[in-house]
Structures are given as structure tokens and as C-alpha cells.
């Protein structure tokens, strides 16, 4: 289908140079950036164009007014793409969006999920994004233009800002009738450590299922990709959060198993508050290898970009002359001199434009770089995961021999048991710490009465309170809502299989400390000589 015969979407990008007004076609518009800002557009605001390239101003106004004006760019993208699919669906039947009926929405749901004529059917959980986008759009259109909402809704609650694919502003409890019966609000999948390491080694580092390197493997970016995914698995950060860190924000490799680092507020989902998180020593070591000025691929990418002059051609570059880790402020050159700026206000798109001057030329502060040397955008990591899954599927096909038909190859590829998505690594992090905290909590409350346990929870918080802190959730109820049902039925042996040898040693030392300090457990008699040996063993762990 030609592009102009359907609905399309683009997004304002204020990090690139706008076309010069000197161009004849644009000479009457003045400064396009100022004009766009005056019309309510911000960086990342969607622009939808109908067939023939003609926009509907009412649709585009949706992203510039009301609650949606304050939404995050990620929400804009998801909702805009959902609206494009919906508008094209209506166009096939010769109907405009303002004429849509509940029957149209039900037909849309059926087409997206089950219609055999649609080769791009989606899963039930993915339809939640469409449902949220349509409900939010029509609620807004109802208030502004008096257009009836064709989307069935379970209830009404005002004042809620749209923030994720599953959020439906105005939904006030009960099940949304439009939500598919097979759609659960949360899909929690995780990987044991052995499975994650196998996925990483085969998908990103060129190994086969037998543990040997595959012939002909060229892993120019494997140190970067392995360090990045190790970081997701080891820190529990969301994809955008970990993808947006600056090199100055990471602590150096030390002796501690877990080192504290700061997650800037502007990188947190939904624009929450900044917070501390912990980075395992092994992750810091992997990142240090990637960023090594002599052997890491990061510096190689920077040198390529400098030789090609790519950094000099970027629009809106800001030069950083210093960073204060105590105040978490970078010093940025300005027209009136150097200006200190908190890293908490620097959103991902701004961070990609932060550079420092070096004798070799400009150098980005953005940690994760593409092979071109330009900062790798957070959503680009989805492609990295898809490529890794595809490589693993091909290797899996190869384990069945060389005489498979095309149909047999496709069937075996679909049956590949090893795959991963970015958020699975966050779920795995949570499951790992659920196992650790469960073990510690059970040891802590051993011998207490029910009333004493209740008092202990009120004073110290339970597992879910501690997990919510690790996951960056504002409320423990959020963590319980996501993880309670899938986690609590697991056996402790399964949970402990998530830990590597270093983590197991740390848990053992932690349990010994809890047992020793609790004073309620008989631990046996330890002679002075044996005590010295235990102390030395714990120090070496």
C-alpha cells in the first residue's frame, strides 16, 4: 500500500537541525522550531497524516492538550501507532473516527486478535495498548468535541494521567469489557541464571549450544551487548533507565559486591523521583571492559566517529566541562559562562547531546554507543534482543541436522525454547531478590509468635516493601500486584538456582549474620580458632 494511501505518523525531533527557511517551499513559515512550539508541539510529539498527506488537526491536538500533553514520549509513540492502525481500519470501511460505533470497536478487536484474514494478528496482552489509546482518545474527544466514546468501559475515574500501555484513564475498577478474556494485566516471565547466560553467550557472543565458538563469528559489539544485558539482569533497571546512563554516573569497579549508583529522575518511568540502585561488581567489570580506552569497542566507535566528523555535524551539542558526583551536577558551557545542571533534569534525548572536549575531538558522555559512534537510542536495544533471538533460533535449527525442509525449519525455529525480552531480565532480577529476601525473612522470624511477626512487619516492612525499594516502585502494592501470584508458588530450590556462586556465598554470609544477631537460633559452639577461620572465610567471600 503506498504511503500516502494510508495514515502515517512522524514525531518532532528537536535534537536535529530544522530545514532552512531559505528553501522556497518553507520560506513563508519562519523558524519551524518556534512555529511548532507555539502550536503546542514538544520534542517527541506525534504528527499524524491521513491519506494524501492531509492531517486532521483535531487528532494532532489530542497529543498537545489535556493529560496527554504531559505524558511521556514513550506513551505518545505507543498511542500514536495504535491510533494509526485504528484509523486505517476505519478507512477500509469508509468511516471517519468521529463516526465510529461500539460495533466498530468490537470488529477492530476481532480483526486484531482472531481474524484469519489478518496476517499481523497480535496477542491478547498487546491489545491492551490499543484499548488504552482508543479509550483515552475518545474520552478527550468527548469533552472537547462532544463525540460519543465507542469504547466500552467498566467505570469512570477522573484525574488520572495516562502513563503506560495498560493504563486506561477514567477506568475506575472492575474488568474493562473491551479487555480480551485471555489478557492478564501482567505477564511475568523470567530466566534462571544458567538460561540467561546461555542466551547471552549464544545470541550475543557467538557460541553454540555445546559451548564452543561458532565458526565465522564476528562479534564487533559483543562486549557492549553482553555488558548491557548483564546490567539489565544485575540491576533490575528498565530498558530506558539503563540505556540512558552517562559514563560519569557509574562508579568505578571496587571490592564491594554491590556498589551504589544514582538513577536520574528524568530517566525514570513516568517521571518519578531519582533513586539509588545497586550495580553488581561483575556488571561494573563488564562495563569497564567495554569502555576500556585501549581494548574496549566503545573507544573504537568514538575514534571512527571522530575521524568521520560525525560529532561535529550534530545539532544542539552541549559541552560538559566537569561533573560533581557529590551534588550530581554537570557543568555545561553556556553563552554567559559555565552553568551547573543537575543530572536529574536531563532526559534521555538531552543526554545524547552531552559531549566533552578531548585532544582527539568531541567525545560523548552517553555510555552506550552504536558502531557509528553515535549514542544508541534506548528503543534500538529492542532490535538487539530480536537479533539475538533470531541467531539462537538458527543455531537451534542446526542442532537437528542439515536435511530439514523449509516447513520443518520454520516449525523448529518456532519451537526454540531459549529467548528473551528486555523486561524478562527485570522480572528475573526481582525473582532473584525475592528468593534472597524470602530466605532472610524466614530466618529472621523463626521462633516469633504471630503477633511478634506482625509487629516486626510494621517496624521493618515485609518482603514486598523491600522488593518495591529495589524495583523502584512507589508503593509495595504495585510490586505485590505484579509478582505475588507468579512468585509465591515457586520452590526455594528453584529460586536459589537464579544465583551464581558469588551471590550464593553472599546469601550464606547474610544468613549467618541474621542468625547470629537474632539470638533465637542455636548455632553450635565455635572455638576461638574456628571463629577466626570463619571470619577469614567471610572476608574472602
Secondary structure by P-SEA (a helix, b strand, c coil): cccccbbbbbbbbccccccccccccccccccaaaaaaaaccccbbbbbbcccccccccccccccccccccccaaaaaaaaaaaaaaaaaaaaaccccccccaaaaaaaaaaaccccccccccccccaaaaaaaaaaaaaaaaaaccccccccccbbbccccccccccccccccccccccccccccbbbbbbcaaaaaaaaaaaccccccccccccccccccaaaaaaaaaaaacccccaaaaaccccccccccccccbbbbbbbccccccccbbbbbbbcaaaaaaaaaaacccccaaaaaaaaaaaacccccccbbbbbccccccccbbbbbccccbbbbbcccccaaaaaabbbbccccccccccccccccccccccaaaaaaaaaaaaaaaaaaaaacccccaaaaaaaaaaccccccaaaaaaaaaaaaaaaaaaaaaaaaccccaaaaaaaaaacccaaaaaaaaaccccaaaaaacccccccccccccccccccaaaaaaaaaaaaaaaaaacccccccccaaaaaaaaaaaaac
